[in-house]
């Protein structure tokens, strides 16, 4: 086995943490651990004879054509358009498609497990916040993928912290896209990190108990401080081990001692963007270390 570090993928950046998980979703043989630095960064474990990680990830990165076949594609042949406001009828059509193709994109964004259909459609995950002009999460992901010109080269640059940034809203929840101190500046995002984060959302379905929607890992609304927490871990874990770990750390029975035994070394939590008035539709999740 060998390790490839990703100095640009740090724990204090929620989208980068999701992107690291996205790597394990795209390349199942890759395992992920986090360094013991003051601010941990991602370290990927591969077989000794594997190609370089950027090459593996670049090859596995979903193409625009693949994204157009997803169940959350805004337009699909023979089904109604999936806009931001999703009716139960449209959801049922897309759920049927998702089950047939084992597509996790729909469950990562929407749920029908609620008592009543709200006036603005079915509830969305906090990782699928509203965007200006009703642009959907799928449209945002496609725009990010189109901005990736040379997958292997761009992935290498992004993992090392040298990623090219473009003027875009990205997936719509990265606090680092907002240029500090320049109110009217265009948002700036790393399209590779955004696409990998989109892939990482496969581990965060939104469900419901028949009356209220609940997204995995979220203990409250996106606008409340600390509603989502994420962690670093020392042992190298593949996608399915990470999936199991997320279940265990989300349990109210998980104490600090249990977390230590699981190899968890550090925690961060969300700090929501504070809107500047009722007309401000900006959404963003910053990060702060949990003491």
Secondary structure, 3 states (H helix, E strand, C coil): CEEEEEEEEECCCHHHHHHHHHHHHHCCCCEEEECCCCCCEEEEEECCCCCCHHHHHHHHCCCHHHHHCCCCCCCCCCCCCCCCCCCHHHHHHHHHHHHHHCCCCCCCCECCCCCCCCCCCCCECCCCCCCHHHCCHHHHHHHHHHCCCCHHHHHHHHHCCCCCEEECCCCCCEHHHCCCCCCCCCCEEEHHHHHHHHHHHHHCCEEECCCCEEECCECCCCCCCCCEEEEEECCCECHHHHHHHHHHHCCCCCCHHHHHHCCEEEEEEEEECCCCCCCCCCCCEEEEECC
